[in-house]
Amino acid sequence: MNSHASFWEAVKGALHSLRGSKLRSFLTLLGIILATTTLIAVMSVISGMDVYIAQNVSSMGADGYRVQRIVMMGYNPKKYMEMLRRNPELKREEYEFLRQRLTMTKEIGISAGRSVTVHRGTEVSENVGLQGASPNI
């Protein structure tokens, strides 16, 4: 029975300490909540990145790769304009040149997209996304 009384004495002492220093108790509880929330958020982001990479990279296979004109990680208008200037569009002739000379690449394809205006009778739709790709993409 001595250990039973010791347990209740410890509980009473802890409650007395919590009542006595409310700010310290609140800050400790806030720290635990923030740490737990941060841990859950980081683990969720990592899990989401794993799924994204598994879906996008594994669809190309172990020997696949993709070349893009501009890859944006976040939107920065100044950087975007610099990339537009620095990275010219790949022309059809350049694609054909690469397709003929890339000997270690199993397949090569090209895709393009732009915004167009579509007319149907008297109806007009502006800024319609138009995408085109070679059959193997």
N, C-alpha and C positions, 0 to 999 in steps of 0.2 A: 504494500500500500504506500510505501514511502515514495516510490517513483511516480505514483498517480498524483500525490500531493505536489510533488516537485513540478510536474507538467502544468498543473493549474496555476501554480505560483509563477511559472515562466509566462503563461498566457496573460495573467493579471499584470505582470511587470511590463510586457510588451504593449498592452492596451494603455496602461498608464503613461508609457513613454510616447505612444502615438498621440494621446490627448495633450500631453505636455508640450510637444514640439510639432505643431500643426504645419507650419511652413516647411520644415524639414521633411515631414512625411509627404506633403503634397509634392515637393520637388523630386523626391525619390520616386514616387508613383508616376509623375510626369516623365521622368527619365526612362523608367521601365517601359511605359507606353510608347514613347518615341522610338526607343531602340527596337522594340518588337515590330512596330509599324515599318520602320526603315528596313529591317531584315526581311519582312514579308514582301515589301516593294522591290527590293533588289533581287530576291529570288524569283519573283514574278517576271521581271524584266529579263533575267538570264534565261528563264524557261521559254519565254516568248521568242528571244533571239535564237535559241536552239531550234525551235520549231520552224522559224522563218528560214534559217540557214539550211536546215534539213530539206525543206520543201523546194527552195530555189536552187540550191547547189546540187542536190542529188538528182534533180530532174535533168541536169546536163550530163551526169555521169562523172566518173573519176577523171576522164580525160577531156572534159568539156570546159570551155571558157567563153566569156562574152566580152565584146569590146563595145563600149558606149561612148558617144560623143561627149556627153555631160552627165556626171553623176552628182546629184545635189544631196547633201546631208544637211538639211535645214535650208531655209530660204534667205539668201543674202543677195539683194539686187546688184550690188557693186561686183561681187564675185561672179554672179551669173553672167553679167555683161562681159566681164573679162574672159570667162570661159567661152562664150559665144564667139568672141573675137579670136581667141587663141586656138580653138578647136574647130577647124573647118568641117563642113559636112562631107561625108564619104559619098563620092559620086558613083554612079552605076559602072563606069569604066574602071574605076579603082577596085570595086568589088569583083568585077570579072578578072582583073589582073591578079588579085589575091587568090581567087578561086582556082585559077589555072596553075598557079605557082606554089601553093601551099601543099607540099607533098606529105607532111606528117599529120595533117588534119583530116579526119574522117569525113566530116561534113562542114559546109560553110553556108550560111544563109544571111539574108539581109532583110531588115524591116525598116519601115519609115512611117511617119505619121505627121499630120498637120491639121490645122483648122481650116475648114472650107465653108462656103455658103452653098446650100442645097436648094434647088428650085423644083417645085412640083406643081405644075399648073400655075395658079396664081399665088400659091403659098411659097413663102421664103423662110428658110431656117438658117440663121447665121451661127457661126462658131461651132459647127458640127465637127466632132473629131473623126478624122478619116485615117484608118490604119491599113497598111499593106505589108505583106511579108511573102518571102519565098515559100514554097510548099513544105520544106523540111523544118520550118520553125513552128 
